[in-house]
């Protein structure tokens, strides 16, 4: 799996991944927490949503796309259709709620020194990757690739 994390503001970010979906006969994903597009399969994204004031979830597969707006983990409405990109994927945008992180919260700018594996990750790197991109600054867009 390949992923992209874009830091879009001091307290906002987007996660996109080419995760293959298998929506089966229903033609769409099973709804998860509070009838949102985020269910147990997406528990980490749901955890980030829970501390966010605004969340947009987009999932697409086989020419069909669904988009849903959330406030925290709770949907504002049911999933809405949209015309997706080719293939299959998921994109979730978050605006972190200052009530949880403080009024002066800012994502770090030092993306090169992120330790995504920690001392307990003994597995070799797999075939996927995660690209971090900081688009907050007009003149520089640092990108850091992690395997």
Steps between C-alpha positions, in 0.01 A plus 500: 500500500616851423398800704531877505471726804471867409524759773266763359495744791643547848226274640364324191614207289384252237573128480463328162571136417450265211343237723304256281132478586275202440149635531336181381133480404397808700707727276625695802680461831326389816428799719694515823498718811175701523424399138818665373736377230753439779451159660724260694721444192586870523539527878812720485331746265191488723716583803640807319144595399386482861732792590420704188245774452457432129567180302439412134513131405520389137509138382488375144501170315407379150385841379283578805594754764347589836570813705385579852547800728546437873522712812734296712398138443132582439369546145322821406311304233511168316768423239457696175602380152787669314691427178826337617845455359584168336577198714426462866595715795421695812565865589417655836554867588513613863486838671607432859272641770683750724281384790709180500846627404500860620457831321867527405552149363721482188616189314880468498699604195789254552365210296843346431545377857165327551545154652214304347627162612630551850732264686252211503447476125729216399331413170679589177349773288220377275430592138286803586596847607369812669583840354476802732451835327476836675309747280469779756782708356470656154868489403597161630321169500715254690424136427625213709459138391473227764506128425 
